Amino acid sequence: MSRSRADDRQHEVATAHFASVWRFLRTLGVPSHAVDDAAQEVFVVVARKLEKIRPGCEKSFLFSTAVHVARQLRRKHRLEVLAVDPDDESLDPVLHDTPEDSLGKKEQQDLLLVLLDGLTEELRTAFVLSEIEGQSVPEIAAVLGIPLGTATSRVRRGRDKFEERLKRMQTRMRGGR
């Protein structure tokens, strides 16, 4: 591949997928202060391996790389779970129209992160890929390098655990125990 075609393809991949990789890293538990660097690392890996990535498979490669980058970052910083910071940035790097809209979305994102925080890394990753990123189970199996049945089980168990945590939180919010 010529240098200019490679540069064009790299630019297209980054333009098309940066926001989803950024959001995915954030939902995998990468703290807001480190997510920009983690996203950059994902795209550095893509730039090095671009010739080996089949056209049309870029998103799968990006998400697989993001899983590894997030895991390495957590190990490096010894972060086991995400601690939601009330001053934390939004999950989505776009600006909101009004302060009220921004606050409402921020509260929803904080709640999502708290709920995801209770899932193991394996369940969280499969759940996020399925429910937030809209990946199919075969795509999840490919991204994670696991058998189809394992991916199916992780998505189902992640969904069950997430729903269980949500119900408990709703009960507490209504004043029940």
C-alpha positions as CSV (number, residue, x, y, z in Angstrom):
1,M,0.0,0.0,0.0
2,S,1.4,3.4,-0.9
3,R,2.2,5.9,1.8
4,S,-0.5,8.3,0.8
5,R,-3.2,5.5,0.5
6,A,-2.1,4.3,4.0
7,D,-2.3,7.8,5.4
8,D,-5.8,8.2,3.8
9,R,-7.0,4.9,5.2
10,Q,-5.6,5.7,8.7
11,H,-7.3,9.1,8.6
12,E,-10.6,7.5,7.5
13,V,-10.4,4.9,10.3
14,A,-9.7,7.5,12.9
15,T,-12.4,9.8,11.7
16,A,-15.0,7.1,11.5
17,H,-14.2,5.4,14.8
18,F,-12.5,7.7,17.3
19,A,-15.7,8.6,19.2
20,S,-16.8,5.0,19.6
21,V,-13.3,3.9,20.7
22,W,-13.1,6.7,23.2
23,R,-16.6,5.9,24.6
24,F,-15.7,2.1,24.7
25,L,-12.5,2.8,26.6
26,R,-14.4,4.9,29.1
27,T,-17.1,2.3,29.6
28,L,-14.3,-0.3,30.1
29,G,-13.3,1.6,33.2
30,V,-10.4,3.8,31.9
31,P,-10.5,6.9,34.0
32,S,-11.4,10.2,32.3
33,H,-7.9,11.6,32.9
34,A,-6.3,8.7,30.9
35,V,-8.9,8.0,28.2
36,D,-7.4,10.4,25.6
37,D,-4.0,8.8,26.0
38,A,-5.5,5.3,25.8
39,A,-7.5,6.2,22.6
40,Q,-4.3,7.5,21.1
41,E,-2.5,4.3,22.0
42,V,-5.2,2.3,20.2
43,F,-4.7,4.3,17.0
44,V,-0.9,4.1,17.3
45,V,-1.3,0.3,17.2
46,V,-3.7,0.6,14.2
47,A,-1.2,2.8,12.4
48,R,1.6,0.2,12.9
49,K,-0.6,-2.7,11.8
50,L,-2.8,-1.0,9.2
51,E,-1.5,-3.1,6.3
52,K,-2.5,-6.3,8.1
53,I,-6.1,-5.2,8.9
54,R,-8.6,-6.3,6.2
55,P,-10.8,-3.5,4.9
56,G,-14.1,-3.7,6.7
57,C,-12.6,-5.3,9.8
58,E,-11.2,-2.1,11.3
59,K,-13.8,-1.6,14.0
60,S,-13.3,-5.2,15.3
61,F,-9.6,-4.6,15.4
62,L,-10.0,-1.3,17.1
63,F,-12.3,-2.7,19.8
64,S,-10.0,-5.7,20.3
65,T,-7.0,-3.4,20.7
66,A,-9.0,-1.1,23.1
67,V,-9.7,-4.1,25.3
68,H,-6.0,-4.8,25.6
69,V,-5.0,-1.2,26.1
70,A,-7.6,-0.8,28.8
71,R,-6.4,-4.0,30.6
72,Q,-2.8,-2.8,30.4
73,L,-3.7,0.6,31.7
74,R,-5.6,-0.8,34.7
75,R,-2.7,-3.1,35.5
76,K,-0.2,-0.3,35.2
77,H,-2.2,2.0,37.5
78,R,-3.4,-0.9,39.7
79,L,-7.0,0.1,39.0
80,E,-9.4,-2.7,39.6
81,V,-12.6,-0.7,39.2
82,L,-13.7,2.8,38.1
83,A,-14.4,5.2,40.9
84,V,-17.0,7.6,39.6
85,D,-15.9,11.2,40.2
86,P,-18.6,13.8,40.4
87,D,-16.3,16.2,38.5
88,D,-15.7,13.6,35.8
89,E,-16.1,14.4,32.1
90,S,-19.0,13.1,30.1
91,L,-18.7,9.7,28.5
92,D,-19.4,11.2,25.1
93,P,-16.9,13.8,24.1
94,V,-19.5,16.1,22.4
95,L,-20.9,19.2,24.0
96,H,-24.5,19.3,25.1
97,D,-27.0,22.0,24.1
98,T,-28.1,23.3,27.5
99,P,-26.7,23.0,31.1
100,E,-29.9,21.1,32.1
101,D,-29.5,18.6,29.2
102,S,-25.8,18.2,30.1
103,L,-26.6,17.6,33.8
104,G,-29.2,15.0,33.0
105,K,-27.0,13.1,30.6
106,K,-24.1,13.4,33.1
107,E,-26.2,11.8,35.8
108,Q,-27.3,9.0,33.5
109,Q,-23.7,8.4,32.5
110,D,-22.5,8.3,36.1
111,L,-25.2,5.8,37.0
112,L,-24.2,3.7,34.0
113,L,-20.6,3.7,35.1
114,V,-21.6,2.8,38.7
115,L,-23.7,-0.1,37.5
116,L,-20.9,-1.3,35.1
117,D,-18.4,-1.1,37.9
118,G,-20.0,-4.1,39.6
119,L,-19.3,-6.4,36.7
120,T,-16.1,-8.4,36.3
121,E,-13.8,-7.3,33.5
122,E,-14.9,-10.2,31.3
123,L,-18.6,-9.6,31.8
124,R,-18.3,-5.8,31.5
125,T,-16.4,-6.0,28.2
126,A,-18.9,-8.5,26.6
127,F,-21.9,-6.5,28.0
128,V,-20.6,-3.2,26.7
129,L,-19.7,-4.6,23.3
130,S,-23.3,-6.0,23.0
131,E,-25.5,-3.5,24.7
132,I,-23.7,-0.2,24.2
133,E,-21.6,-0.8,21.0
134,G,-24.3,-2.9,19.3
135,Q,-21.9,-5.7,18.4
136,S,-23.3,-9.2,17.6
137,V,-22.2,-12.2,19.6
138,P,-20.0,-13.5,16.7
139,E,-18.4,-10.1,16.5
140,I,-17.8,-10.1,20.3
141,A,-16.3,-13.6,20.1
142,A,-13.9,-12.4,17.3
143,V,-13.0,-9.2,19.2
144,L,-12.2,-11.0,22.4
145,G,-10.7,-14.1,20.8
146,I,-13.1,-16.5,22.6
147,P,-15.4,-19.2,21.5
148,L,-19.0,-18.3,20.4
149,G,-20.6,-20.1,23.3
150,T,-18.3,-18.3,25.8
151,A,-19.2,-14.9,24.3
152,T,-23.0,-15.8,24.4
153,S,-22.6,-16.8,28.1
154,R,-20.7,-13.6,29.0
155,V,-23.2,-11.3,27.3
156,R,-26.1,-13.1,29.0
157,R,-24.5,-13.2,32.5
158,G,-23.4,-9.6,32.1
159,R,-26.9,-8.5,31.2
160,D,-28.3,-10.5,34.1
161,K,-25.8,-9.0,36.6
162,F,-26.3,-5.5,35.2
163,E,-30.2,-5.8,35.5
164,E,-29.8,-7.2,39.1
165,R,-27.6,-4.3,40.1
166,L,-30.1,-1.8,38.5
167,K,-33.1,-3.3,40.3
168,R,-31.2,-3.2,43.7
169,M,-30.3,0.5,43.0
170,Q,-33.9,1.3,42.0
171,T,-35.1,-0.3,45.2
172,R,-32.7,1.7,47.3
173,M,-33.7,4.9,45.5
174,R,-37.3,4.3,46.3
175,G,-36.4,3.9,50.0
176,G,-36.6,0.1,50.2
177,R,-33.8,-2.1,51.3
